């Protein structure tokens, strides 16, 4: 009924994983994939914000240089 750790390729023993009961590696892989996608989205948002902030800063400097904004 239950697979022995030696029999299953996807079983991680609690000792080796440092997690409570034995955890299926597929569960870890799915969690890691979700985390990487979320991390990627956050990185894109941070990058986009940085680009927009830089563009806004350059625009402000340009407008001050031209004399439109005092």
N, CA, C and O atoms as a GROMACS GRO file, in nm:
protein
  280
    1UNK      N    1   0.083  -0.120   0.000
    1UNK     CA    2   0.000   0.000   0.000
    1UNK      C    3   0.088   0.126   0.000
    1UNK      O    4   0.070   0.216  -0.082
    2UNK      N    5   0.182   0.131   0.094
    2UNK     CA    6   0.275   0.244   0.097
    2UNK      C    7   0.407   0.202   0.036
    2UNK      O    8   0.455   0.091   0.059
    3UNK      N    9   0.465   0.293  -0.043
    3UNK     CA   10   0.595   0.261  -0.102
    3UNK      C   11   0.704   0.280   0.001
    3UNK      O   12   0.699   0.372   0.083
    4UNK      N   13   0.802   0.193  -0.003
    4UNK     CA   14   0.919   0.211   0.084
    4UNK      C   15   1.009   0.316   0.018
    4UNK      O   16   1.014   0.325  -0.104
    5UNK      N   17   1.078   0.396   0.098
    5UNK     CA   18   1.165   0.500   0.041
    5UNK      C   19   1.263   0.446  -0.063
    5UNK      O   20   1.291   0.513  -0.162
    6UNK      N   21   1.316   0.322  -0.041
    6UNK     CA   22   1.412   0.265  -0.136
    6UNK      C   23   1.345   0.233  -0.270
    6UNK      O   24   1.411   0.233  -0.374
    7UNK      N   25   1.215   0.207  -0.266
    7UNK     CA   26   1.144   0.164  -0.386
    7UNK      C   27   1.104   0.283  -0.475
    7UNK      O   28   1.088   0.267  -0.596
    8UNK      N   29   1.089   0.399  -0.415
    8UNK     CA   30   1.035   0.512  -0.490
    8UNK      C   31   1.146   0.610  -0.527
    8UNK      O   32   1.228   0.648  -0.444
    9UNK      N   33   1.146   0.649  -0.653
    9UNK     CA   34   1.246   0.745  -0.699
    9UNK      C   35   1.210   0.887  -0.657
    9UNK      O   36   1.296   0.974  -0.650
   10UNK      N   37   1.082   0.911  -0.629
   10UNK     CA   38   1.038   1.048  -0.601
   10UNK      C   39   1.015   1.071  -0.452
   10UNK      O   40   0.953   1.170  -0.413
   11UNK      N   41   1.064   0.980  -0.369
   11UNK     CA   42   1.045   0.994  -0.224
   11UNK      C   43   1.171   1.052  -0.163
   11UNK      O   44   1.281   1.007  -0.192
   12UNK      N   45   1.153   1.153  -0.077
   12UNK     CA   46   1.266   1.208  -0.004
   12UNK      C   47   1.243   1.177   0.143
   12UNK      O   48   1.136   1.207   0.196
   13UNK      N   49   1.341   1.119   0.207
   13UNK     CA   50   1.324   1.088   0.349
   13UNK      C   51   1.325   1.217   0.428
   13UNK      O   52   1.389   1.314   0.388
   14UNK      N   53   1.253   1.220   0.541
   14UNK     CA   54   1.251   1.341   0.625
   14UNK      C   55   1.391   1.386   0.664
   14UNK      O   56   1.418   1.505   0.672
   15UNK      N   57   1.480   1.290   0.688
   15UNK     CA   58   1.615   1.324   0.731
   15UNK      C   59   1.691   1.398   0.620
   15UNK      O   60   1.757   1.498   0.646
   16UNK      N   61   1.680   1.348   0.496
   16UNK     CA   62   1.756   1.409   0.387
   16UNK      C   63   1.695   1.542   0.345
   16UNK      O   64   1.768   1.633   0.303
   17UNK      N   65   1.563   1.554   0.356
   17UNK     CA   66   1.497   1.678   0.312
   17UNK      C   67   1.490   1.782   0.423
   17UNK      O   68   1.477   1.901   0.396
   18UNK      N   69   1.500   1.736   0.547
   18UNK     CA   70   1.486   1.828   0.659
   18UNK      C   71   1.344   1.878   0.673
   18UNK      O   72   1.320   1.984   0.730
   19UNK      N   73   1.248   1.802   0.621
   19UNK     CA   74   1.107   1.840   0.626
   19UNK      C   75   1.035   1.732   0.705
   19UNK      O   76   1.087   1.621   0.720
   20UNK      N   77   0.919   1.762   0.757
   20UNK     CA   78   0.839   1.669   0.836
   20UNK      C   79   0.832   1.530   0.777
   20UNK      O   80   0.936   1.466   0.763
   21UNK      N   81   0.716   1.481   0.741
   21UNK     CA   82   0.706   1.350   0.678
   21UNK      C   83   0.767   1.353   0.538
   21UNK      O   84   0.795   1.460   0.484
   22UNK      N   85   0.788   1.236   0.480
   22UNK     CA   86   0.849   1.231   0.347
   22UNK      C   87   0.770   1.314   0.247
   22UNK      O   88   0.647   1.305   0.241
   23UNK      N   89   0.840   1.394   0.168
   23UNK     CA   90   0.776   1.483   0.072
   23UNK      C   91   0.806   1.435  -0.070
   23UNK      O   92   0.919   1.398  -0.101
   24UNK      N   93   0.705   1.435  -0.153
   24UNK     CA   94   0.722   1.395  -0.293
   24UNK      C   95   0.803   1.503  -0.365
   24UNK      O   96   0.775   1.622  -0.350
   25UNK      N   97   0.903   1.462  -0.442
   25UNK     CA   98   0.985   1.563  -0.513
   25UNK      C   99   0.902   1.641  -0.614
   25UNK      O  100   0.933   1.756  -0.643
   26UNK      N  101   0.798   1.578  -0.668
   26UNK     CA  102   0.714   1.652  -0.765
   26UNK      C  103   0.649   1.772  -0.698
   26UNK      O  104   0.637   1.878  -0.759
   27UNK      N  105   0.606   1.755  -0.572
   27UNK     CA  106   0.547   1.868  -0.499
   27UNK      C  107   0.649   1.981  -0.487
   27UNK      O  108   0.616   2.098  -0.505
   28UNK      N  109   0.773   1.943  -0.455
   28UNK     CA  110   0.878   2.045  -0.441
   28UNK      C  111   0.904   2.113  -0.575
   28UNK      O  112   0.921   2.235  -0.582
   29UNK      N  113   0.907   2.032  -0.683
   29UNK     CA  114   0.930   2.089  -0.816
   29UNK      C  115   0.821   2.188  -0.855
   29UNK      O  116   0.850   2.295  -0.909
   30UNK      N  117   0.695   2.152  -0.828
   30UNK     CA  118   0.584   2.241  -0.861
   30UNK      C  119   0.594   2.370  -0.780
   30UNK      O  120   0.577   2.479  -0.834
   31UNK      N  121   0.624   2.355  -0.651
   31UNK     CA  122   0.638   2.474  -0.565
   31UNK      C  123   0.752   2.562  -0.615
   31UNK      O  124   0.740   2.684  -0.617
   32UNK      N  125   0.862   2.499  -0.654
   32UNK     CA  126   0.977   2.576  -0.704
   32UNK      C  127   0.943   2.646  -0.836
   32UNK      O  128   0.983   2.760  -0.858
   33UNK      N  129   0.868   2.577  -0.922
   33UNK     CA  130   0.829   2.637  -1.050
   33UNK      C  131   0.740   2.758  -1.028
   33UNK      O  132   0.758   2.862  -1.091
   34UNK      N  133   0.643   2.744  -0.937
   34UNK     CA  134   0.553   2.856  -0.906
   34UNK      C  135   0.633   2.972  -0.848
   34UNK      O  136   0.612   3.087  -0.886
   35UNK      N  137   0.725   2.941  -0.757
   35UNK     CA  138   0.807   3.046  -0.696
   35UNK      C  139   0.892   3.118  -0.800
   35UNK      O  140   0.908   3.240  -0.794
   36UNK      N  141   0.946   3.041  -0.897
   36UNK     CA  142   1.031   3.104  -0.998
   36UNK      C  143   0.949   3.193  -1.091
   36UNK      O  144   0.996   3.299  -1.133
   37UNK      N  145   0.827   3.150  -1.123
   37UNK     CA  146   0.740   3.233  -1.209
   37UNK      C  147   0.704   3.362  -1.136
   37UNK      O  148   0.712   3.470  -1.193
   38UNK      N  149   0.665   3.350  -1.008
   38UNK     CA  150   0.631   3.469  -0.930
   38UNK      C  151   0.752   3.561  -0.918
   38UNK      O  152   0.741   3.682  -0.932
   39UNK      N  153   0.869   3.501  -0.892
   39UNK     CA  154   0.992   3.580  -0.883
   39UNK      C  155   1.023   3.650  -1.014
   39UNK      O  156   1.067   3.765  -1.014
   40UNK      N  157   0.999   3.580  -1.126
   40UNK     CA  158   1.022   3.640  -1.257
   40UNK      C  159   0.931   3.758  -1.282
   40UNK      O  160   0.975   3.861  -1.335
   41UNK      N  161   0.804   3.744  -1.244
   41UNK     CA  162   0.707   3.853  -1.260
   41UNK      C  163   0.751   3.973  -1.176
   41UNK      O  164   0.747   4.087  -1.223
   42UNK      N  165   0.792   3.947  -1.051
   42UNK     CA  166   0.838   4.056  -0.964
   42UNK      C  167   0.959   4.126  -1.024
   42UNK      O  168   0.970   4.248  -1.020
   43UNK      N  169   1.052   4.046  -1.080
   43UNK     CA  170   1.172   4.105  -1.140
   43UNK      C  171   1.136   4.195  -1.257
   43UNK      O  172   1.192   4.303  -1.273
   44UNK      N  173   1.041   4.150  -1.339
   44UNK     CA  174   0.997   4.231  -1.454
   44UNK      C  175   0.933   4.361  -1.406
   44UNK      O  176   0.958   4.467  -1.462
   45UNK      N  177   0.850   4.351  -1.301
   45UNK     CA  178   0.785   4.472  -1.249
   45UNK      C  179   0.888   4.569  -1.193
   45UNK      O  180   0.879   4.690  -1.217
   46UNK      N  181   0.987   4.518  -1.120
   46UNK     CA  182   1.091   4.605  -1.064
   46UNK      C  183   1.170   4.670  -1.177
   46UNK      O  184   1.199   4.790  -1.172
   47UNK      N  185   1.206   4.590  -1.280
   47UNK     CA  186   1.281   4.643  -1.394
   47UNK      C  187   1.200   4.751  -1.466
   47UNK      O  188   1.253   4.857  -1.500
   48UNK      N  189   1.071   4.722  -1.490
   48UNK     CA  190   0.983   4.818  -1.556
   48UNK      C  191   0.976   4.948  -1.476
   48UNK      O  192   0.985   5.057  -1.532
   49UNK      N  193   0.959   4.935  -1.343
   49UNK     CA  194   0.952   5.053  -1.257
   49UNK      C  195   1.082   5.133  -1.266
   49UNK      O  196   1.079   5.256  -1.274
   50UNK      N  197   1.195   5.062  -1.265
   50UNK     CA  198   1.324   5.132  -1.273
   50UNK      C  199   1.338   5.207  -1.405
   50UNK      O  200   1.386   5.320  -1.408
   51UNK      N  201   1.297   5.144  -1.515
   51UNK     CA  202   1.305   5.208  -1.646
   51UNK      C  203   1.215   5.331  -1.651
   51UNK      O  204   1.255   5.437  -1.699
   52UNK      N  205   1.092   5.316  -1.599
   52UNK     CA  206   0.998   5.430  -1.600
   52UNK      C  207   1.049   5.542  -1.511
   52UNK      O  208   1.038   5.659  -1.547
   53UNK      N  209   1.104   5.507  -1.395
   53UNK     CA  210   1.157   5.610  -1.305
   53UNK      C  211   1.274   5.683  -1.370
   53UNK      O  212   1.286   5.805  -1.359
   54UNK      N  213   1.360   5.607  -1.437
   54UNK     CA  214   1.474   5.668  -1.506
   54UNK      C  215   1.425   5.761  -1.618
   54UNK      O  216   1.474   5.873  -1.633
   55UNK      N  217   1.328   5.712  -1.696
   55UNK     CA  218   1.273   5.794  -1.805
   55UNK      C  219   1.210   5.921  -1.749
   55UNK      O  220   1.227   6.029  -1.806
   56UNK      N  221   1.136   5.909  -1.639
   56UNK     CA  222   1.073   6.026  -1.578
   56UNK      C  223   1.179   6.124  -1.529
   56UNK      O  224   1.165   6.246  -1.544
   57UNK      N  225   1.286   6.070  -1.470
   57UNK     CA  226   1.394   6.156  -1.422
   57UNK      C  227   1.462   6.230  -1.536
   57UNK      O  228   1.490   6.350  -1.526
   58UNK      N  229   1.489   6.159  -1.645
   58UNK     CA  230   1.554   6.222  -1.761
   58UNK      C  231   1.462   6.326  -1.823
   58UNK      O  232   1.508   6.433  -1.865
   59UNK      N  233   1.333   6.296  -1.828
   59UNK     CA  234   1.237   6.393  -1.884
   59UNK      C  235   1.233   6.518  -1.798
   59UNK      O  236   1.228   6.630  -1.850
   60UNK      N  237   1.235   6.501  -1.667
   60UNK     CA  238   1.232   6.617  -1.577
   60UNK      C  239   1.356   6.703  -1.596
   60UNK      O  240   1.347   6.826  -1.600
   61UNK      N  241   1.472   6.639  -1.609
   61UNK     CA  242   1.597   6.713  -1.631
   61UNK      C  243   1.591   6.787  -1.764
   61UNK      O  244   1.632   6.903  -1.774
   62UNK      N  245   1.540   6.718  -1.868
   62UNK     CA  246   1.532   6.780  -1.999
   62UNK      C  247   1.439   6.902  -1.997
   62UNK      O  248   1.472   7.006  -2.054
   63UNK      N  249   1.324   6.889  -1.931
   63UNK     CA  250   1.230   7.000  -1.925
   63UNK      C  251   1.288   7.117  -1.848
   63UNK      O  252   1.268   7.232  -1.886
   64UNK      N  253   1.362   7.088  -1.741
   64UNK     CA  254   1.425   7.197  -1.665
   64UNK      C  255   1.532   7.266  -1.750
   64UNK      O  256   1.547   7.388  -1.747
   65UNK      N  257   1.607   7.185  -1.824
   65UNK     CA  258   1.714   7.240  -1.909
   65UNK      C  259   1.656   7.331  -2.016
   65UNK      O  260   1.710   7.438  -2.043
   66UNK      N  261   1.545   7.288  -2.077
   66UNK     CA  262   1.481   7.367  -2.182
   66UNK      C  263   1.415   7.491  -2.122
   66UNK      O  264   1.402   7.593  -2.188
   67UNK      N  265   1.373   7.481  -1.997
   67UNK     CA  266   1.313   7.596  -1.929
   67UNK      C  267   1.162   7.589  -1.924
   67UNK      O  268   1.099   7.689  -1.889
   68UNK      N  269   1.100   7.475  -1.958
   68UNK     CA  270   0.954   7.463  -1.952
   68UNK      C  271   0.910   7.453  -1.807
   68UNK      O  272   0.809   7.512  -1.767
   69UNK      N  273   0.987   7.376  -1.729
   69UNK     CA  274   0.956   7.360  -1.587
   69UNK      C  275   1.060   7.434  -1.507
   69UNK      O  276   1.180   7.419  -1.530
   70UNK      N  277   1.014   7.514  -1.412
   70UNK     CA  278   1.109   7.591  -1.330
   70UNK      C  279   1.143   7.516  -1.203
   70UNK      O  280   1.221   7.565  -1.122
   0.00000   0.00000   0.00000
